[in-house]
Amino acid sequence: MAAPRANWKGYLKLSLVSCAVELYPATTQKERVSFNLLSRETGNRLRRQLVDPETGEVVEPHDQVKGFEIAKREYVTVEEEEIDSVAVESTHTIDIERFVPRTEIDEVYIDTPYYLAPDGRVAEEAFAVIREAMREKAVVGIGRVVLYRRERIVMLEPRGKGLLARTLRYAYEVRQADEVFDDIGEVKVEPEMLKLAAHIIDTKLSTFAPSEFEDRYQNALLDLIKAKAGHRPIKRAPEAPKPSNVVDLMEALRRSIAAEKGGAKPVRKSTARRAPARNAPGRRATKPGGGRARKAG
């Protein structure tokens, strides 16, 4: 597998200590099934065009400009070079502004993961000093970085020989939980019900192994594509029963325990740390007739 390409290069800075670094995406969607839009009549691949709704004319890229609406149908236009001129320090430098315990970062603020690595041998020593100092103090670093023309808060934490960088959402991007949870009624949980539910949890305790989870929807799409390519009948999945609110909660809990004891497969309770899987979980994506599937669009 080809090494990923860095999507940002710059410097990591801690006070007067700095080093060249590269930022890599930590996730990929290359193996995910995606579709092209085709003409039903000709089978040709379609392309999107932007049209002026008043004139009905297609507007070519060189005639397109960004605009911000300041009033109804009134815009301020901004040219690309004007956007590029809004350069801040974090465009080329991740300056670690503060350190905090990892537990202080609410999970709802965490956005996209990246891997941060030193750019070249010369940068490795300073990078290692910053990384190991954070590891020893058991803290994460908070800085800023410009990605795709937007400045993002970034959280840095040691991960192996590198750093895991995760962009954080701004406060204005996060809804308060009370907006959703305030309408939930106060419920007193009966001790016996709580005990039964806790017992069910005990029977399902395990370790998280991503490789054990198949993307069943992806696999079903691949089966559909192969069946159509091979002119074979399409197997429709049986309709899944829809759950509903339980009327007799106590009885449902007891029946759940009986089901777990009777027919359910035993759940592994190993506490050993598993090495991350090298390959994507589930079946290898193949295209109809063999070979690896290519991303469609």
C-alpha positions as CSV (number, residue, x, y, z in Angstrom):
1,M,0.0,0.0,0.0
2,A,1.4,3.4,-1.0
3,A,2.2,5.8,1.8
4,P,-0.3,8.5,2.4
5,R,0.5,12.0,1.2
6,A,0.8,14.8,3.7
7,N,-1.9,17.4,3.3
8,W,-0.1,20.0,5.3
9,K,3.5,20.9,5.9
10,G,4.8,23.5,8.3
11,Y,6.4,23.8,11.8
12,L,5.5,22.6,15.3
13,K,6.5,25.3,17.8
14,L,6.8,25.2,21.6
15,S,8.1,28.5,22.9
16,L,11.5,28.9,21.1
17,V,11.7,25.2,20.1
18,S,10.5,24.4,16.6
19,C,10.8,21.7,14.1
20,A,9.5,20.9,10.6
21,V,6.4,18.6,10.6
22,E,4.0,16.9,8.2
23,L,0.3,16.3,8.8
24,Y,-1.3,13.2,7.4
25,P,-5.0,12.1,7.3
26,A,-5.5,9.3,9.8
27,T,-8.6,7.9,8.0
28,T,-9.4,7.0,4.4
29,Q,-12.5,6.5,2.3
30,K,-10.8,5.0,-0.7
31,E,-12.3,1.6,-0.1
32,R,-15.9,2.9,0.3
33,V,-18.3,2.2,-2.5
34,S,-19.3,5.4,-4.4
35,F,-21.3,5.9,-7.6
36,N,-21.0,8.1,-10.6
37,L,-24.1,9.8,-12.1
38,L,-24.8,8.6,-15.6
39,S,-27.3,9.4,-18.3
40,R,-30.0,6.7,-18.2
41,E,-30.4,7.1,-22.0
42,T,-26.8,7.1,-23.2
43,G,-24.9,5.6,-20.2
44,N,-22.5,8.5,-20.4
45,R,-21.1,10.0,-17.2
46,L,-22.6,13.4,-16.3
47,R,-20.9,16.5,-15.2
48,R,-22.3,19.2,-13.0
49,Q,-22.7,22.8,-14.2
50,L,-23.6,26.0,-12.3
51,V,-26.4,27.9,-13.9
52,D,-27.6,31.5,-13.4
53,P,-31.2,31.0,-12.3
54,E,-32.3,34.4,-13.8
55,T,-30.8,34.0,-17.3
56,G,-30.6,30.2,-17.4
57,E,-27.1,30.4,-18.8
58,V,-24.2,28.2,-17.7
59,V,-21.6,30.2,-15.7
60,E,-18.1,29.0,-16.4
61,P,-15.5,28.7,-13.6
62,H,-13.6,31.9,-14.6
63,D,-16.8,33.9,-14.2
64,Q,-17.7,32.5,-10.8
65,V,-16.9,34.5,-7.6
66,K,-17.6,33.8,-3.9
67,G,-20.1,36.1,-2.2
68,F,-21.4,36.6,1.4
69,E,-25.0,37.6,1.8
70,I,-25.3,40.7,4.0
71,A,-29.0,41.3,3.3
72,K,-31.7,39.8,1.2
73,R,-30.2,39.2,-2.3
74,E,-27.3,41.6,-1.4
75,Y,-23.8,40.2,-1.4
76,V,-20.2,41.2,-0.7
77,T,-18.0,39.5,-3.3
78,V,-14.6,38.2,-2.4
79,E,-11.8,37.2,-4.8
80,E,-9.6,34.1,-4.3
81,E,-6.5,36.2,-3.9
82,E,-8.2,38.3,-1.2
83,I,-9.0,35.1,0.7
84,D,-5.3,34.0,0.3
85,S,-4.2,37.3,1.7
86,V,-5.9,36.5,5.0
87,A,-2.8,34.7,6.3
88,V,-2.4,34.0,10.0
89,E,0.5,32.4,11.9
90,S,-1.1,29.0,12.0
91,T,-1.1,28.9,8.2
92,H,2.4,27.5,8.4
93,T,3.0,26.9,12.1
94,I,1.3,24.9,14.8
95,D,2.2,27.0,17.9
96,I,1.3,25.0,21.1
97,E,-0.4,27.7,23.2
98,R,-1.2,25.6,26.3
99,F,-1.3,22.1,27.8
100,V,-4.3,20.5,29.6
101,P,-5.2,17.1,31.0
102,R,-6.8,15.0,28.3
103,T,-9.8,14.5,30.5
104,E,-10.7,18.2,30.2
105,I,-11.5,17.8,26.5
106,D,-15.2,17.0,26.1
107,E,-15.6,14.4,23.4
108,V,-18.3,16.4,21.6
109,Y,-15.6,19.0,20.6
110,I,-13.4,16.4,18.9
111,D,-13.6,16.4,15.1
112,T,-11.1,14.9,12.6
113,P,-8.0,12.8,13.3
114,Y,-4.6,13.3,11.7
115,Y,-1.1,12.0,12.3
116,L,1.7,14.5,12.9
117,A,5.3,13.4,12.1
118,P,8.7,15.1,11.8
119,D,9.6,16.2,8.3
120,G,13.1,14.9,7.9
121,R,15.9,13.6,10.2
122,V,16.9,17.1,11.3
123,A,13.5,17.7,12.9
124,E,13.3,14.4,14.8
125,E,15.2,15.4,17.9
126,A,13.1,18.5,18.7
127,F,9.9,16.6,17.8
128,A,10.9,13.8,20.2
129,V,11.6,16.2,23.0
130,I,8.1,17.9,22.7
131,R,6.4,14.5,22.3
132,E,8.1,12.8,25.3
133,A,7.6,15.9,27.5
134,M,3.9,15.7,26.9
135,R,4.0,11.9,27.6
136,E,5.8,12.4,30.8
137,K,3.4,15.1,32.1
138,A,0.3,13.2,30.8
139,V,-1.1,16.2,29.0
140,V,-2.2,17.2,25.5
141,G,-1.1,20.2,23.7
142,I,-3.6,22.8,22.3
143,G,-2.7,24.9,19.3
144,R,-4.1,26.1,16.0
145,V,-3.6,25.1,12.3
146,V,-5.1,26.3,9.0
147,L,-6.6,23.5,7.0
148,Y,-8.5,24.0,3.8
149,R,-8.4,27.8,4.4
150,R,-10.0,27.5,7.8
151,E,-8.2,28.0,11.1
152,R,-8.9,25.1,13.4
153,I,-8.1,24.4,17.0
154,V,-5.9,21.3,17.2
155,M,-5.3,18.9,20.1
156,L,-1.9,17.0,20.1
157,E,-1.2,13.9,22.0
158,P,1.6,11.4,21.9
159,R,0.9,8.2,19.9
160,G,3.8,5.8,19.4
161,K,6.7,7.6,17.7
162,G,4.5,10.4,16.5
163,L,1.6,12.6,17.6
164,L,-2.1,12.2,17.1
165,A,-3.5,15.5,16.0
166,R,-7.3,16.0,16.3
167,T,-9.1,19.1,15.2
168,L,-11.5,20.5,17.7
169,R,-14.8,22.3,17.1
170,Y,-15.2,25.9,18.2
171,A,-17.7,26.6,21.0
172,Y,-20.2,28.2,18.5
173,E,-20.2,24.9,16.5
174,V,-21.4,22.8,19.5
175,R,-25.0,22.6,20.7
176,Q,-25.6,22.4,24.4
177,A,-26.9,19.0,25.5
178,D,-29.6,20.7,27.5
179,E,-31.3,21.8,24.2
180,V,-32.1,18.1,23.7
181,F,-32.0,16.6,27.1
182,D,-34.2,19.1,29.0
183,D,-37.4,17.4,27.9
184,I,-36.4,14.0,29.2
185,G,-38.4,13.2,32.3
186,E,-36.9,12.3,35.7
187,V,-37.1,8.6,36.0
188,K,-36.4,6.6,39.2
189,V,-34.8,3.3,38.2
190,E,-35.9,0.3,40.2
191,P,-32.9,-1.4,41.9
192,E,-33.9,-4.9,40.6
193,M,-34.2,-3.6,37.0
194,L,-30.9,-1.9,37.3
195,K,-29.3,-5.1,38.6
196,L,-30.8,-7.1,35.7
197,A,-29.6,-4.6,33.1
198,A,-26.1,-4.6,34.7
199,H,-26.0,-8.4,34.4
200,I,-26.8,-8.2,30.7
201,I,-23.9,-5.7,30.3
202,D,-21.6,-8.1,32.1
203,T,-22.4,-10.9,29.7
204,K,-21.4,-8.6,26.8
205,L,-18.2,-7.2,28.2
206,S,-15.4,-7.5,25.7
207,T,-12.6,-5.5,24.1
208,F,-13.0,-3.2,21.1
209,A,-11.4,-4.8,18.0
210,P,-12.3,-2.7,14.9
211,S,-11.3,-5.6,12.6
212,E,-14.2,-7.7,14.0
213,F,-16.8,-5.3,12.6
214,E,-17.7,-5.7,9.0
215,D,-19.3,-2.9,7.0
216,R,-22.4,-4.9,6.1
217,Y,-23.9,-2.2,4.0
218,Q,-20.7,-1.9,1.9
219,N,-20.6,-5.7,1.5
220,A,-24.3,-5.7,0.4
221,L,-23.6,-3.0,-2.2
222,L,-20.6,-5.0,-3.6
223,D,-22.9,-8.1,-3.8
224,L,-25.5,-6.1,-5.6
225,I,-22.9,-4.7,-8.1
226,K,-21.4,-8.2,-8.8
227,A,-24.9,-9.7,-9.3
228,K,-25.8,-7.0,-11.8
229,A,-22.5,-7.2,-13.6
230,G,-22.9,-11.0,-13.8
231,H,-26.6,-10.7,-14.9
232,R,-27.6,-12.8,-11.9
233,P,-30.8,-12.3,-9.8
234,I,-30.6,-9.7,-7.1
235,K,-31.2,-11.1,-3.6
236,R,-33.3,-8.8,-1.5
237,A,-32.5,-8.6,2.1
238,P,-35.4,-9.7,4.4
239,E,-37.0,-6.7,6.1
240,A,-35.7,-6.4,9.6
241,P,-38.3,-6.3,12.4
242,K,-38.8,-2.8,13.8
243,P,-38.2,-2.5,17.6
244,S,-40.8,-0.7,19.7
245,N,-41.1,0.6,23.2
246,V,-41.2,-2.2,25.7
247,V,-44.4,-2.5,27.6
248,D,-43.2,-4.9,30.4
249,L,-39.7,-3.8,31.0
250,M,-39.0,-6.3,33.8
251,E,-40.1,-9.2,31.7
252,A,-38.0,-8.0,28.7
253,L,-34.9,-7.8,31.0
254,R,-35.5,-11.3,32.3
255,R,-36.1,-12.7,28.8
256,S,-32.9,-10.9,27.6
257,I,-30.8,-12.7,30.3
258,A,-32.4,-16.0,29.4
259,A,-31.5,-15.4,25.7
260,E,-27.9,-14.5,26.6
261,K,-27.5,-17.7,28.6
262,G,-29.2,-19.9,26.1
263,G,-28.5,-19.1,22.4
264,A,-26.0,-16.2,22.3
265,K,-22.4,-16.8,21.4
266,P,-20.0,-16.3,24.2
267,V,-18.3,-12.9,24.2
268,R,-14.5,-12.7,24.6
269,K,-13.5,-11.1,27.9
270,S,-9.8,-10.7,27.2
271,T,-8.2,-7.6,28.6
272,A,-5.1,-8.0,26.5
273,R,-4.4,-5.0,24.2
274,R,-4.8,-5.9,20.5
275,A,-2.5,-4.7,17.9
276,P,-4.3,-2.5,15.3
277,A,-5.4,-4.4,12.2
278,R,-3.3,-3.6,9.1
279,N,-6.1,-4.2,6.7
280,A,-9.6,-2.8,6.6
281,P,-12.2,-5.0,8.4
282,G,-14.5,-7.3,6.6
283,R,-14.3,-8.7,3.1
284,R,-11.8,-7.3,0.7
285,A,-13.5,-5.0,-1.8
286,T,-13.5,-6.7,-5.2
287,K,-14.9,-5.6,-8.5
288,P,-17.2,-7.9,-10.6
289,G,-15.1,-10.7,-12.1
290,G,-12.2,-10.4,-9.6
291,G,-9.6,-7.8,-8.8
292,R,-9.8,-4.9,-6.4
293,A,-12.6,-2.5,-6.6
294,R,-11.7,1.0,-7.8
295,K,-13.4,4.0,-6.3
296,A,-16.1,5.3,-8.6
297,G,-15.8,9.1,-8.6
